[in-house]
Amino acid sequence: MLTREFDYDLPEDRIAQSPVEPRDGSRLMVIHRQTGTREHRVFRELPDMLRPGDLLVLNDSRVIPARLHGAKEDTGGGIEVLLLEESQPLHWWTLLRPGKRIRPGTVIRFRSVDDQPSSLKGTVLEKNNEGWCHLRFSGVSDLLQSLDQLGELPLPPYIQPPSPSDRGLTEQRYQTVYARQAGSIAAPTAGLHFSTRVLEDLRRRGVETASVTLHVGHGTFAPVKAEQVQDHVMHEEVFQVPESTATAVQKARAEGRRVLAVGTTTVRVLESVARDHDGVVVPGPGRTAIFIQPPATFRAVDGLLTNFHLPQSTLLMLVSAFAAPRRHPEGRDLMLAAYREAIAERYRFFSYGDAMLLL
């Protein structure tokens, strides 16, 4: 299977640069997988699309202000640092820009979000084969707690950076209303459409909710550079499945109720922990590098709420696999046809864009 088989043409003006107001005012394309039929709805109508007893599983990870700005101590050259994953307290794997000439021992002094000197320093300890740099931080006792004063939310490169006056709104809208566990470097974007009103309407409808945590890392959005899809290797990401969520999933499946995942990150968690022989979802912490591509078997998930994804991305491949499990290329064809219709209907794409529900 070739990566280019998942390509499509997207006019630049379809890439959403700002979120819809209100949150639940985004559009919602509903795809019925058995028939291939499509509906055009509004996200606040989501409760009408679901059944009493459905279980909706959310990713409650919270985006951290993971982008830092500083300068090399010896030359004063500017450096942008993206935090990727904490290896131990005050030790992080990072991406540095520019980073080609960075060597172990380089010291970086950081500035605050209002461009003032800070006490934070980082020392490069090593660089791995992927170009990630291992930094040891000093000058603060807890880096995560200091990031609100030191870091910026790492918006995707296709979104224009907000002006200083819009930064507060961005920090609010690039988080889900149910975000709890800090650790992601990108939002689980399918959840951005939910408002407290929609969540309450779902409860009144009799739809249950449960949460998992997957801290969205570089692996979710890393481009597929391999010509053959199966040659792409995903980076590991950290997840947590609470006992209560595993129990809720098992109870729903035993009773013949649907389990719907909010976002591809939630799909990856549930399918990572579902046992091969019986589909039982196992609780606990873990790490996953699962790469779901057509054809695929889904053991835990019956429905998927997601956004419109980049061409040739692992996310589009996952959604194509879900659209028609075990039947490649039907799932890919169904999704690309839906994307063409969404473009013609002027849907908004990517992180701040509109949503799709596959049932």
N, C-alpha and C positions, 0 to 999 in steps of 0.2 A: 504494500500500500504506500503510495507516494504522498509526501507532504503537500505537494502542489495540488492534489485532488481536493484539498480543503481550502482552496483560495476562492476569493470573490472580490468584486470591485465595489468599493465603498466611496461615494462622494465625500469629500472632506467636510462639507457642511452638515453631514449626518452625525458627526462625532460631537456628542454633547459636551459643552464646555462649562455648564453650570447645572445644578440640580433643578428639577421642577418644583415649583411651590404650589400647593403644599406637597409634602412627600408622597402622599397617596394619590396625587393627581397624575402620575405617570401613566402611560398607556400599557396595556397588557394584551399580548397576543396569546390566545389559548389554542393549543394544538392537541387534537384528539388522535393519539397515535394509531389506534386501530383502523380509523377511517381516513386519516390524513386531512380531515377538515380543520379549518381555522376560523376563529372568531376574533373580532377586534373589540376589546373592552377597555375599561379604566381600572387601575389597580385597586381603587377603593371597593370595587365590586368583587374582589377575590373571595370573600365569604360566600357569595352566591354560587361560585364555581366549585365549592367543596361540599362534602357531605358531613352531617353530624356523625361523630365518631372518628373522622379522619385524624391522624396524628401528624402534626407539622413539626419538623425538627429544625431548629435554628442553630446557627453558629454564633456564639456569644463573645467571640474574640473582639478585643478593642484595639484600634490602631494606635500605635505610639508615635510621638514626634521623633521619628527615626533619622531625620536628615539634619546633620550638624555641619557648621561652617567654621573653618579655622585656617591656620597658616603654619607652615613648617617653621620650627623654631630656628633652624640654622639659616635659612634663606629668605623667610618671609613669604614664600610662594603660597598662594591660596589653595586650599584643599577642601573639597566637599566629601563628607563621610556619610554613608548609608549603613546604619546598623542592620545586620542580618539576623544574628542569633547569639544569645548569651551562652557562653560555654561554662562560666562560673562567675561568681560575683565580680563585677568590674572588668571582666574579660569578655570581649565580643568579637565574633567574625564580622567583617565589614567589607563594603566596597568603597574604594577611594577613587576620586576623580579630580585631577589626573592621577593615575596610579601606576603607570608603566615603570617609572623610574624610582618608585618608592622602595627603600631597602630596610631590612630589619635594623632597629635602633633609631629610626627616624622618630622625632618627637613633634607632635602637633599640639598647638595651643588653640583653644576654641573661644569663640565669641558667643554672646547671648543672642536671642532672637531680635533684640533691639540694637544689635551691633556694638555691644559694649564688651570690654575684656571680661573674661570669667576665670575662675580658678581651675577649670577643667583642662586636663592635659591627657594626651593619648600617646603611648609608645608602641610602635610597630614591633611585634615579636617575630612574626613569620608571615610568609605569603605562600598560599597553596597553588596547585597546578591550574586552578580555575581563576586565579587572580584575586581571590579573596585575601584580605589582610587580617591577621589576628592582632587586635589592639588590647593593651592593658591600660585602663583609665585610672587616673588619680586626680585628687583635688576635690572630690565629692565622696560622701559615704555610701550613697545609693544612686546610681546613674538613672534608673527608671524614674525615681521620684524627682530628679532634677531636670528631666527632659522638657517639662512645660516651660521652663525659663531658657532652655538652651537649644531645643530642637524645633523642627518644623515637620508637619505631616508630609510624608513623601507621596505627593500626588503623582499619578502616572504621567509619562512624558508627553502624551497627547492632549493633556489639559493644561491650559495656560496658567502660570502661577498667579495666585490671587494678589490683589493690591493689599498693602498693609491695613487699609480700612476694612477689607473684606475677610481678613484672616480669621476673625472670630466666627463668622458665619461658616467658613470652610471647616473649621475645627468642629463645629456642631453638625454640619450636614454630611461630612465624610465619616460619620460614625452611625451605626444602627442605634435605634432608640433602646435596644435591649443589650447593647455592648457592656460586658462586665469584666472579662479577663484580659488584661493588657498583654500585648505581645506581637500583634500583627504589624507588618510594614505596608500593607494595603488592605483596604476594606473588603470584607465579604459582601460584594456589591448588590447581590440579589436582595439582601436585607435592608438596603437603604430606602426601599419604597414603603416599608412598614411605618405606620403611625400608631400612636396609642389608640386612636379611634378604630383602626382596622383590627388591632389585636383584641380590643374589647368586642367588636362585632363578631370576630371569630369565636370568642368564648361563648357569646350568646347563641351562636349557631351550633354550638356543641362540638366544635373542633378543638382537640387537645393540642397543647404545645409542650415541647421538651427541648433541651439544649445539649449541644456538644461544643467543644472548643477545638478549633484548629487555627493555630497562629499562621496566618498567610505569610509565606516567605517568598524568596526569590524563585523557587521552583514552580510555583503556580503560574507565573507570568513569563518565565524565561522563554525566549523564542526557540522554536524547533529549527535547528540548523541542519539536521540530518536529512538527506534526500528521501530515505525510507523512514516512515513513521516509527516502525518498531526499533529503529536504532537510537531513538531519542532516550536520554536518561533523565529522569526527574530528580530534583534535589529533595532530600528528606525534610519533612515539616512535623512539628510537635503537635500532638493532639491529646485530648482528655475526653473520655466517655463516662459520665456519672452513672452510678449504679441505677439511679432512678430512671435515667433515660433508656438504658439497656432493658430494664424491666418494662417500661412503657412500650418500647418497640416490640418486644416479645409478646406482650399481652395483645397489642393491636393485631399482630400477624396471626396469633392463635385464634382470634375472634373474627378473622376475615376482614378487618378494617385496613384501610390504606395508610401507608407510611409515605409522607411527602417530604422531600428534602428541600430546604431553602438554600439554594446555591450549590455550585459544584464542589465547594469545600466540604459541605455536609455530606454529599454523596461519597466523597473520597474517604471521609472518616468512617461512615457506616459500612461501606463495602470493604474497608481495610480490616474491620473487626468482626465482620460476619463470617462465621465458620463455613468452610467449604461444604461439609457433608449435610448440614441441617439449617444453615442460615442464622443460627443463634448469634445474637450480638453480644460480644464480650466486653464488659466494662473495664475501665482503668486507663492509665496513661500509656502513651506509646509514640512512635515515630512512623511516618509512612512516606514512601516514595512511589505509591501506587500510580500507575499510568493507565487510565481507562481509555481504550480506543476500540473502534469497531473491528470485528464483532465482539460482543461482550455478554456476560451473564451477570445479572443484578440479583443479589440474594436478599437485600434488605429494603430497597427503595422501590416504590410503586409510582411515584410522581415527582416531578422536578420543577421548581421555580428558579428561573435563572435570568441573566441579562443577555444581550447580544454581544458576541465575543469577536475578538480580532481574527482576521484571516490567518489560516494555517497555525492556529494556536492549539495547545493541548486542551483548552477549555471547549473549543468548537468540536474537537475530536471526541471529547467525553459526551457532549450533548448529542452528537451524531450517533454515538454508540447507544445512548439511552433512547433515542427516537425509534430505533428498530433493533432491539437486542438480537444478536446472532445473525443479523441479516445485512451484512455489508454487501453492496453499497446503498441499499434502500434507505438506511438512516441518514447517511450523508446527503443523498439526493433530496430527502424530505426536508432536511434542515436548510440546505442551500436554496431550495425553492421558497421556503418560509422567509429566508433572509432577503431574497429578491423582492418578495411581496412587501416586506417591512420597509425596504428602501423606497419602493414605489409609493408606499403609503406615508412616507416621511416620518418613520419611527426614528427615535434618537438612539445612538449606539454607544456601547462601552460603559464605563464605570458610572457615569451620571445619566445613562440612557434609560430606555424603557425596558419592560420586563416581558418574559415569555413563560407560560405555564404549559408543561407537557403532562398530559393525563393519559 
